[in-house]
Amino acid sequence: MAKYRQAKTLEVEVAAYIAGLVDGEGSITLTRKHKGDMRQPAITIASTEKQLLVFALDQTGVGKITNKKTNANYKDAFTYAVYNRHALDVLRQIEPYMLSYKKARARLLLDKYVQVTPRNGKYSEALLIKRAEFEQNFIDIVQ
């Protein structure tokens, strides 16, 4: 079995800095990449200062930066995004330094996501119920 790439190990100061970016300008959510897919963890940070996002990408070694479509009257904007197991790798390192409600979302993902998500994607009826409860608990964590 091939081993998937993991996030780089972050220095404490870097983890705290990225936690601040996520707390201030980012989101921790469950998203679908394709219609009909199960939701997967996502960390995103939006900014008009691309160098902040390049820093996050370089330090974590995972994710990608995309251009956001903007009106001609606005500055160019960008989004750093990391998904699924890579997002969990990053959350493990930044969660201790988070301060907003997003910390609770990160903690729930770290504690429960793998338990309710089989690697092969095959869900029993019981696991589907647990997965739905997990997703609802996640969604209920708001500001």
C-alpha positions in Angstrom: 0.0 0.0 0.0 1.4 3.4 -0.9 1.9 5.9 1.9 0.3 9.3 1.3 2.3 12.4 1.8 2.0 14.0 5.2 2.3 17.6 6.3 5.7 18.8 7.3 6.4 19.1 11.1 5.9 22.7 12.0 8.0 24.7 14.5 5.9 26.0 17.4 6.1 29.6 16.2 5.0 28.6 12.7 2.1 26.4 14.0 0.9 29.3 16.2 1.2 31.8 13.3 -0.8 29.5 10.9 -3.4 29.0 13.7 -3.8 32.7 13.9 -4.3 32.9 10.1 -7.0 30.2 10.3 -8.6 31.9 13.3 -8.6 35.3 11.7 -9.0 34.8 7.9 -9.7 31.1 7.5 -12.3 28.4 7.9 -12.4 24.8 9.1 -15.3 23.0 7.4 -16.6 19.8 5.9 -16.9 20.1 2.1 -17.7 17.9 -0.9 -15.4 18.0 -3.8 -17.9 16.2 -6.1 -21.6 15.8 -6.0 -22.6 12.7 -4.1 -19.3 12.5 -2.2 -19.1 12.3 1.5 -18.0 15.6 3.1 -14.3 15.8 3.9 -12.3 18.2 6.2 -11.0 21.4 4.7 -8.9 24.2 6.0 -9.0 27.4 3.9 -7.4 30.8 4.3 -8.4 33.7 2.1 -6.2 36.7 1.6 -5.2 39.4 -0.8 -1.6 39.0 0.4 -0.5 36.0 -1.5 2.9 35.8 0.4 1.0 34.8 3.6 -0.5 31.9 1.8 2.7 30.9 0.1 4.3 30.9 3.6 1.6 28.5 4.8 2.0 26.2 1.8 5.8 26.2 2.0 5.7 25.5 5.8 3.1 22.7 5.7 4.1 21.1 2.4 0.5 20.3 1.6 -2.4 22.0 0.0 -2.7 24.5 -2.9 -3.2 28.1 -3.6 -5.9 29.2 -6.1 -7.0 32.6 -7.4 -10.4 33.8 -6.3 -12.5 35.4 -9.0 -12.9 39.1 -8.2 -14.5 42.1 -9.5 -12.2 44.4 -11.5 -12.7 47.1 -8.8 -11.2 44.8 -6.1 -7.6 43.6 -5.3 -6.7 40.1 -6.5 -7.6 37.6 -3.9 -6.2 34.1 -3.2 -7.2 31.0 -1.2 -4.9 28.4 0.4 -6.8 25.2 0.9 -5.8 21.8 2.3 -8.2 18.8 2.4 -8.9 15.4 4.0 -6.0 13.6 5.8 -3.6 16.5 5.0 -6.0 18.9 6.7 -6.0 16.6 9.8 -2.2 16.6 9.7 -2.1 20.4 9.8 -4.9 20.6 12.4 -3.0 18.3 14.8 -0.2 20.9 14.8 -2.1 24.2 14.9 -5.1 23.3 17.1 -3.3 23.9 20.4 -2.8 27.5 19.4 -6.2 28.3 18.1 -8.5 30.6 20.1 -11.8 30.9 18.2 -14.8 28.6 17.9 -12.7 26.9 15.1 -10.7 25.2 17.8 -13.8 23.2 18.8 -14.3 22.2 15.1 -10.7 21.2 14.8 -10.9 19.1 18.1 -14.0 17.3 16.9 -12.4 16.5 13.5 -9.3 15.2 15.2 -11.2 13.2 17.8 -14.0 11.7 15.5 -13.4 12.0 11.8 -11.3 8.9 11.3 -13.6 6.8 13.4 -16.6 7.6 11.2 -14.8 7.5 7.9 -13.6 4.1 6.5 -10.6 4.3 4.2 -12.4 2.1 1.7 -15.5 4.3 1.6 -17.8 1.4 2.4 -20.3 2.4 5.1 -22.5 0.1 7.1 -26.0 1.5 8.1 -24.7 2.0 11.7 -21.6 3.9 10.5 -23.8 6.1 8.2 -25.9 7.0 11.2 -22.7 7.8 13.3 -21.3 9.8 10.3 -24.5 11.9 10.0 -24.5 12.6 13.8 -20.8 13.6 13.5 -21.5 16.0 10.6 -24.5 17.6 12.5 -22.4 18.0 15.6 -19.7 19.7 13.5 -22.2 22.0 11.8 -23.7 23.0 15.2 -20.3 24.4 16.3 -20.7 28.1 15.3 -19.4 31.4 16.4 
